[in-house]
Amino acid sequence: MNQDWEDRVAAAWAAFARDEYPPERAAEFRALIDELVAELPDDSPLTPFERACAFDSTGHSDRAVPLYREALARGLDGYRARRTRIQLASSLRNTGQPEEGVKLLTPELDAPGDELDDAVRACLALCLSSLGRDREGLSLVLGALAPHLPRYQRSMANYARALVDPEA
C-alpha cells in the first residue's frame, strides 16, 4: 500500500497507544481499522493482519487467531510476518494452545536477527511457562536480557545457558 495509507494506519495505532480508544471504545477502534483495510485489494495479506491486531489488542485473541493465520496464508512476509508469528503465538497461548505457540516461535530463534528478537524470546518464554517448562522460559528471558545490562552480560548469558544445559 502507499505511504499515505501506512501513515494513517500508524496514526490509528498511535491513538490506540495513547489510550484514545479505552475499552468502552474498542468497537470504534476496530471499525476504524476496518475502514482503513477496506481500501486494500481484496486479497491483501494486510487486511487480515490489521484486523487480527485490532481484535487482539482489544481483548479478542480468539477472533485474532484465524485472521493471523489467514494473513500468513495470503503470503504476508518480512517484518510484518514476524510480528504476526509473535502475536499469533501469544494469542494461541491466551486461548489455551501454548504448544502451538512454541512450534511457531522456536524456528524464529534461528531467523536473522532484528529488533523483534527479544519479543520472540519473551513470548516463547510465556508459552513454555504455560506448558510447565519454566526453566527453559527463564533461560530465554535471561538470555534476551543479558545484552541490555550495563554489567554482568557474560555471567547472565552463562546462567541462562546453565538453566537448560547443566554442562554449560
ABEGO torsion letter per residue (X at the ends): XBAAAAAAAAAAAAAAAAGABBAAAAAAAAAAAAAAAAABBAABAAAAAAAAAAAAAAGBAAAAAAAAAAAAAAGBBEAAAAAAAAAAAAAAAAAGBAAAAAAAAAAAAABBBBAAAAAAAAAAAAAAAAAGBAAAAAAAAAAAAAAABABGAAAAAAAAAAAABAAX
